[in-house]
Amino acid sequence: MKKSYIFVFISLAMLIITSLSAEVTIPYLSEYLYSYPSTIYKGATAPFNWTKDDYLKAGGLLLTGGMLYLEDEYLRDLYQRNRIESVDEIFTVFEVLGNAKYMFPALGVMTLSGYCLKSDKTVETGLLSIKSAVLAQGLTLSLKIITQRPRPETEEGKEFWSTGSFSLHNDSFPSAHSTLVWSLAPIFAEQYKENKWVPPLSYTIAILTSCSRLNDDKHWSSDVFIGSIIGYFTAQLVLKDTPRLTFNFSPDLSRIGFCYEF
């Protein structure tokens, strides 16, 4: 919802194009970029292909979100009554890990570093993470504009459109921090699953980052829950629907070969 997001997205796009701009990379780059609308389409049409179990799971998640909405004010009071200064300082660190203005540049640097260091896994992880984060944040920012829910710290109630007027500051639902960190956790957990500590660490960071938004009174519980769901399932879809990249570096550093596959 901030102007800095526009700058971040433009800078990130330029970084990707620059780092993969050699003529030999065009086929992969085209496939990768095409996978964005392809994934959006598959995500939008997925419910038409769901099984009975899928609908039951989706219903359970919506029911959980609805129950949290009903208890949002009580839960908010509970968090704030038990707030501890030392915990505030700890959560300050995790807030950064869900902040787009820090994480998008970090992902760009990660991708470019992998390219320079000839690490195909790092580049692939970076591109998967960027795609997951961009798609998840796009949906979340759209919902923020549509739902117009005030943040708890404004003391204007938990209802959608409760202020009676449109404002870009009514952007509580869903939590963008939760969406972002949960759109990344499954990517890192899958890409580095051979390291036993990476999956639990990734999800622990996601949980604590989400909790930081409740502790800091920036979001309602239902905001955080739905944001987490959006991020998690976006990541799962991206992992299934994105071409993978394998580098074949030649001795001539001016030319680098790429192989990719679905």
Backbone torsions as a table, in degrees:
resi	resn	phi	psi	omega
1	MET	NA	-3.2	-179.9
2	LYS	-101.8	154.8	179.6
3	LYS	-62.1	-26.8	-178.2
4	SER	-62.8	-25.2	179.2
5	TYR	-61.3	-41.6	-178.5
6	ILE	-61.2	-45.6	179.4
7	PHE	-62.2	-41.5	-179.1
8	VAL	-63.3	-46.5	-178.5
9	PHE	-63.3	-43.1	179.5
10	ILE	-64.4	-44.7	-180.0
11	SER	-62.7	-40.0	-179.2
12	LEU	-65.5	-43.4	178.9
13	ALA	-61.2	-41.8	178.6
14	MET	-64.3	-37.6	179.7
15	LEU	-64.0	-44.6	-179.5
16	ILE	-63.3	-47.9	-177.8
17	ILE	-63.1	-39.7	179.9
18	THR	-65.9	-44.3	-176.1
19	SER	-72.0	-20.5	-179.3
20	LEU	-122.8	37.5	-170.2
21	SER	-91.7	-9.3	-179.2
22	ALA	-59.9	147.2	-174.7
23	GLU	-55.4	-36.8	-176.5
24	VAL	-67.8	-16.7	-176.6
25	THR	-90.7	-7.0	-173.9
26	ILE	-55.9	-45.1	179.3
27	PRO	-56.2	-46.0	179.5
28	TYR	-67.0	-44.2	-178.8
29	LEU	-58.5	-40.3	178.7
30	SER	-63.9	-44.5	179.2
31	GLU	-63.9	-41.0	-179.2
32	TYR	-64.0	-47.2	-179.3
33	LEU	-67.4	-37.7	178.3
34	TYR	-64.4	-28.4	-178.4
35	SER	-66.8	-18.9	178.1
36	TYR	-62.8	-60.0	178.0
37	PRO	-64.1	-30.7	178.4
38	SER	-63.1	-43.6	179.7
39	THR	-68.1	-39.0	177.3
40	ILE	-60.1	-45.0	179.8
41	TYR	-62.8	-44.5	-179.4
42	LYS	-66.0	-35.8	177.7
43	GLY	-67.6	-39.8	-178.6
44	ALA	-70.2	-31.7	-176.8
45	THR	-98.1	-3.4	-177.4
46	ALA	-54.7	-41.2	-178.9
47	PRO	-57.4	-26.2	-179.9
48	PHE	-71.6	-15.7	-179.1
49	ASN	-111.4	8.5	-178.7
50	TRP	-71.2	151.8	172.7
51	THR	-91.0	175.5	178.2
52	LYS	-59.1	-40.9	179.3
53	ASP	-63.5	-37.4	178.9
54	ASP	-63.0	-43.1	179.1
55	TYR	-65.4	-36.4	178.2
56	LEU	-65.8	-41.0	178.4
57	LYS	-64.9	-44.2	179.3
58	ALA	-63.0	-40.8	178.0
59	GLY	-63.1	-38.6	178.4
60	GLY	-64.3	-39.4	178.6
61	LEU	-67.2	-42.5	178.4
62	LEU	-65.4	-38.9	178.1
63	LEU	-63.4	-41.7	177.7
64	THR	-62.5	-43.1	177.7
65	GLY	-62.1	-40.4	178.7
66	GLY	-65.8	-39.6	178.6
67	MET	-66.0	-39.0	176.9
68	LEU	-64.8	-38.0	178.3
69	TYR	-60.0	-43.5	-179.5
70	LEU	-64.0	-30.2	-177.1
71	GLU	-103.8	10.5	-175.1
72	ASP	-55.4	-46.4	-176.5
73	GLU	-68.0	-40.4	177.9
74	TYR	-63.4	-45.3	-178.9
75	LEU	-65.2	-37.7	178.2
76	ARG	-62.0	-45.5	178.0
77	ASP	-61.2	-37.9	179.8
78	LEU	-63.2	-45.9	180.0
79	TYR	-62.5	-45.3	-174.2
80	GLN	-72.3	-32.1	177.5
81	ARG	-66.0	-30.9	-175.8
82	ASN	-105.6	19.2	-178.4
83	ARG	-71.6	135.6	-177.7
84	ILE	-122.5	136.1	-175.8
85	GLU	-59.6	-41.6	-179.1
86	SER	-64.2	-34.7	177.8
87	VAL	-70.6	-35.3	176.3
88	ASP	-55.6	-43.3	-178.2
89	GLU	-65.8	-37.7	178.2
90	ILE	-67.0	-44.3	-178.2
91	PHE	-67.4	-21.7	176.8
92	THR	-58.9	-37.3	178.7
93	VAL	-66.1	-44.3	-176.9
94	PHE	-72.9	-25.7	175.9
95	GLU	-59.3	-38.6	180.0
96	VAL	-62.3	-36.1	-176.9
97	LEU	-70.7	-9.6	176.1
98	GLY	-115.1	7.8	-176.3
99	ASN	-92.1	119.4	-174.8
100	ALA	-61.1	-35.3	-176.1
101	LYS	-69.4	-15.6	174.1
102	TYR	-101.5	-41.6	-171.8
103	MET	-74.7	-36.8	179.0
104	PHE	-64.1	-47.8	174.6
105	PRO	-60.1	-37.4	179.6
106	ALA	-62.8	-40.4	178.1
107	LEU	-66.9	-37.7	177.1
108	GLY	-63.5	-44.7	178.3
109	VAL	-63.6	-39.7	178.6
110	MET	-60.8	-45.5	-179.3
111	THR	-63.9	-46.6	-179.9
112	LEU	-66.0	-36.9	178.0
113	SER	-64.0	-41.5	177.3
114	GLY	-61.8	-37.9	177.8
115	TYR	-63.7	-46.1	-178.2
116	CYS	-69.1	-34.1	-177.7
117	LEU	-91.8	3.9	177.4
118	LYS	62.4	39.2	178.8
119	SER	-107.2	101.0	-178.4
120	ASP	-63.4	-35.9	-179.8
121	LYS	-64.5	-39.7	-179.9
122	THR	-66.7	-44.2	178.9
123	VAL	-63.7	-46.3	-179.8
124	GLU	-60.8	-44.2	178.6
125	THR	-62.8	-40.6	178.8
126	GLY	-63.0	-45.3	-179.2
127	LEU	-67.4	-40.2	176.1
128	LEU	-62.7	-42.5	-179.0
129	SER	-65.5	-42.9	179.3
130	ILE	-61.5	-46.3	-180.0
131	LYS	-62.3	-46.8	-179.7
132	SER	-61.0	-44.7	-178.6
133	ALA	-66.4	-42.8	-179.2
134	VAL	-63.4	-47.1	-178.6
135	LEU	-66.6	-43.7	-179.6
136	ALA	-66.0	-42.7	179.3
137	GLN	-67.3	-34.5	178.1
138	GLY	-60.9	-44.7	178.0
139	LEU	-66.2	-43.6	-178.5
140	THR	-63.8	-44.6	179.9
141	LEU	-64.8	-34.5	176.5
142	SER	-65.0	-43.4	178.9
143	LEU	-65.7	-35.1	177.6
144	LYS	-59.1	-44.9	-178.9
145	ILE	-67.1	-41.1	-176.5
146	ILE	-71.6	-43.1	-171.9
147	THR	-82.3	-26.9	174.8
148	GLN	51.1	53.6	-180.0
149	ARG	-99.4	125.1	179.0
150	PRO	-67.7	150.5	175.8
151	ARG	-74.9	151.1	-177.5
152	PRO	-59.0	-33.6	-177.3
153	GLU	-66.6	-15.1	179.5
154	THR	-82.2	-12.6	180.0
155	GLU	59.6	37.2	179.7
156	GLU	-110.8	15.4	177.2
157	GLY	92.2	166.3	-176.2
158	LYS	-94.1	-8.4	-173.5
159	GLU	-72.2	153.6	173.6
160	PHE	-74.5	142.2	179.5
161	TRP	55.7	31.5	-176.6
162	SER	-71.6	-20.3	-178.7
163	THR	-81.5	-14.3	178.9
164	GLY	79.7	2.3	179.5
165	SER	-146.1	158.3	-179.1
166	PHE	-82.1	135.2	177.1
167	SER	-154.5	137.6	177.1
168	LEU	-69.3	-10.8	177.5
169	HIS	-83.8	-14.2	175.1
170	ASN	-84.9	71.2	-169.9
171	ASP	-127.1	39.5	-176.0
172	SER	-79.1	-34.1	-173.0
173	PHE	-108.8	127.1	-11.3
174	PRO	-87.6	-179.3	-179.2
175	SER	-75.6	119.0	179.5
176	ALA	-70.3	-33.8	177.5
177	HIS	-62.3	-46.2	179.5
178	SER	-64.6	-42.8	178.6
179	THR	-58.0	-47.8	-176.2
180	LEU	-63.9	-50.6	-175.5
181	VAL	-67.6	-32.6	178.1
182	TRP	-79.9	-16.7	174.0
183	SER	-79.4	-15.2	-179.3
184	LEU	-101.6	-36.8	-175.4
185	ALA	-54.0	-48.5	-179.8
186	PRO	-64.8	-30.5	179.0
187	ILE	-64.2	-52.1	-179.6
188	PHE	-65.9	-37.8	179.5
189	ALA	-62.8	-38.2	-179.9
190	GLU	-77.6	-44.0	-176.1
191	GLN	-67.1	-31.9	-177.3
192	TYR	-120.0	35.6	-176.7
193	LYS	-67.9	-17.1	177.5
194	GLU	-68.3	-22.0	173.5
195	ASN	-92.6	109.5	-171.2
196	LYS	-58.8	-25.3	-176.5
197	TRP	-83.8	-17.3	-175.2
198	VAL	-68.6	-51.1	179.9
199	PRO	-56.2	-51.2	179.6
200	PRO	-63.8	-35.4	178.4
201	LEU	-66.1	-42.2	-179.6
202	SER	-60.1	-46.0	-178.2
203	TYR	-75.4	-29.6	175.5
204	THR	-65.3	-42.5	176.9
205	ILE	-61.5	-41.8	180.0
206	ALA	-62.7	-43.3	-179.8
207	ILE	-64.5	-46.6	-177.7
208	LEU	-68.3	-35.3	176.5
209	THR	-64.4	-42.1	177.3
210	SER	-63.3	-42.9	179.4
211	CYS	-63.8	-30.9	-179.8
212	SER	-62.2	-31.1	-179.5
213	ARG	-71.4	-31.2	176.3
214	LEU	-75.6	-43.7	180.0
215	ASN	-62.3	-38.6	-178.0
216	ASP	-83.1	2.4	178.3
217	ASP	63.3	30.1	-179.6
218	LYS	-92.0	-20.1	-176.5
219	HIS	-146.6	156.3	170.6
220	TRP	-80.9	160.3	-179.2
221	SER	-59.7	-40.5	-179.9
222	SER	-66.7	-30.8	175.7
223	ASP	-60.7	-47.7	-177.0
224	VAL	-67.1	-41.6	-178.9
225	PHE	-63.7	-49.9	-178.8
226	ILE	-66.3	-39.2	176.8
227	GLY	-60.3	-40.9	178.8
228	SER	-64.3	-40.9	179.5
229	ILE	-64.2	-44.6	178.8
230	ILE	-59.3	-47.6	-178.9
231	GLY	-63.2	-46.1	-176.6
232	TYR	-62.5	-49.1	-176.2
233	PHE	-74.1	-27.3	172.8
234	THR	-63.6	-44.2	179.1
235	ALA	-61.2	-42.4	179.8
236	GLN	-63.4	-39.4	179.1
237	LEU	-68.2	-40.9	179.3
238	VAL	-63.1	-41.0	179.3
239	LEU	-61.6	-31.9	-177.9
240	LYS	-87.3	-22.4	-168.4
241	ASP	-124.7	32.6	179.7
242	THR	-129.4	132.4	177.5
243	PRO	-62.1	141.1	-179.4
244	ARG	-96.9	156.0	-172.0
245	LEU	-119.8	135.3	173.3
246	THR	-129.5	127.7	179.9
247	PHE	-88.2	141.6	168.5
248	ASN	-126.6	95.4	-175.2
249	PHE	-82.8	132.0	176.3
250	SER	-93.7	163.7	178.6
251	PRO	-59.1	-31.2	178.3
252	ASP	-78.5	108.3	-174.7
253	LEU	-67.9	-10.0	-179.4
254	SER	-82.2	-12.0	-179.7
255	ARG	-132.0	130.0	-177.6
256	ILE	-130.2	129.7	-179.1
257	GLY	-93.8	147.7	-179.8
258	PHE	-127.4	142.9	169.3
259	CYS	-123.9	143.6	178.8
260	TYR	-142.8	155.9	-178.8
261	GLU	-154.6	157.7	175.2
262	PHE	-93.2	NA	NA
